[in-house]
Amino acid sequence: LLENSYGAYLKNHDKDNLRVIGVMSNLAKAYSEKGDYEKALEYAKYAYDKRIEKLSNKNINTLTTAKILGEIYLRSGEIEKGKVFLEDTLKVAKETKISNKNSIVKEIEELLRNNM
């Protein structure tokens, strides 16, 4: 169902469009929750790289996608990779001056606490 619904959407839209990149980030989370880590990583890596390129690593949307990517690494069994990625993301999130960063900081801290 995910593939059919979003697959049609992605085929008809520019993959470099920020809205489409957001859809890809959401798909990554959905595939991860479904246990399809290969697809989840594919979508999350693409969305993360594009958000870095278009927005910066300090943008709240980029930080959210980074959290999703780190969580996928943890769920897929790549614990060390996930921890390092989330620790780096947490450092960036804490240093950024965006006003709405507190929830993402708390979410990342919780993920790290639960995987120590």
C-alpha positions as CSV (number, residue, x, y, z in Angstrom):
1,L,0.0,0.0,0.0
2,L,2.8,2.4,0.9
3,E,4.6,1.7,-2.3
4,N,1.5,2.1,-4.5
5,S,0.4,5.4,-2.8
6,Y,3.6,7.1,-2.5
7,G,5.3,5.5,-5.5
8,A,2.8,7.2,-7.8
9,Y,3.3,10.5,-6.0
10,L,7.1,10.3,-6.3
11,K,7.0,9.3,-10.0
12,N,5.0,12.4,-10.8
13,H,7.1,15.0,-8.8
14,D,10.6,16.3,-8.8
15,K,12.6,14.4,-6.2
16,D,14.6,17.5,-5.4
17,N,11.5,19.4,-4.3
18,L,11.5,20.0,-0.5
19,R,7.9,18.7,-0.2
20,V,8.8,15.5,-1.9
21,I,11.9,15.2,0.3
22,G,9.6,15.5,3.3
23,V,7.5,12.7,1.9
24,M,10.6,10.5,1.5
25,S,11.5,11.2,5.1
26,N,8.1,10.1,6.2
27,L,8.3,7.0,4.1
28,A,11.6,6.1,5.7
29,K,9.9,6.2,9.1
30,A,7.0,4.2,7.9
31,Y,9.2,1.5,6.3
32,S,11.3,1.4,9.5
33,E,8.2,0.8,11.6
34,K,7.2,-1.9,9.1
35,G,10.6,-3.6,9.5
36,D,11.8,-2.9,5.9
37,Y,15.1,-1.4,6.9
38,E,16.6,-1.6,3.4
39,K,13.9,0.7,2.0
40,A,13.8,2.8,5.1
41,L,17.6,3.5,4.8
42,E,17.3,4.2,1.1
43,Y,14.6,6.9,1.7
44,A,16.2,8.3,4.8
45,K,19.7,8.7,3.4
46,Y,18.3,10.4,0.3
47,A,16.1,12.8,2.3
48,Y,18.9,13.5,4.7
49,D,21.5,14.2,2.0
50,K,19.1,16.5,0.1
51,R,18.1,18.4,3.2
52,I,21.7,19.0,4.0
53,E,22.3,20.2,0.5
54,K,19.2,22.4,0.3
55,L,18.7,23.6,3.9
56,S,21.8,22.9,6.1
57,N,22.5,20.5,8.9
58,K,21.0,23.0,11.4
59,N,17.5,23.1,10.0
60,I,14.8,21.5,12.1
61,N,13.6,19.4,9.1
62,T,17.2,18.1,8.5
63,L,17.6,17.3,12.2
64,T,14.3,15.4,12.2
65,T,15.4,13.3,9.2
66,A,18.7,12.8,10.9
67,K,16.9,11.4,14.0
68,I,14.9,9.1,11.8
69,L,18.0,7.9,10.0
70,G,19.8,7.3,13.4
71,E,16.7,5.4,14.7
72,I,16.7,3.2,11.5
73,Y,20.3,2.3,12.1
74,L,19.4,1.3,15.7
75,R,16.4,-0.7,14.7
76,S,18.3,-2.5,11.9
77,G,20.9,-3.7,14.3
78,E,23.6,-1.2,13.4
79,I,23.8,0.0,17.0
80,E,27.2,1.7,17.0
81,K,26.5,3.5,13.7
82,G,23.2,4.6,15.0
83,K,24.7,5.9,18.3
84,V,27.5,7.8,16.6
85,F,25.1,9.3,14.1
86,L,22.6,10.4,16.8
87,E,25.4,11.7,19.1
88,D,26.6,13.9,16.2
89,T,23.1,15.0,15.4
90,L,22.5,15.8,19.1
91,K,25.6,18.0,19.2
92,V,24.4,19.9,16.1
93,A,20.9,20.3,17.5
94,K,22.2,21.7,20.8
95,E,24.5,24.2,19.1
96,T,21.9,25.5,16.7
97,K,20.0,28.6,17.4
98,I,16.6,27.5,16.2
99,S,13.8,28.1,18.6
100,N,11.9,24.8,18.1
101,K,14.8,22.5,18.8
102,N,13.9,21.3,22.3
103,S,11.6,18.4,21.2
104,I,14.1,17.0,18.7
105,V,16.9,17.2,21.4
106,K,14.7,15.3,23.9
107,E,13.8,12.7,21.3
108,I,17.4,12.1,20.4
109,E,18.5,12.0,24.1
110,E,15.8,9.4,24.8
111,L,16.8,7.2,21.8
112,L,20.4,7.3,23.1
113,R,19.4,6.6,26.7
114,N,17.3,3.6,25.5
115,N,20.2,2.2,23.5
116,M,23.1,2.5,26.0
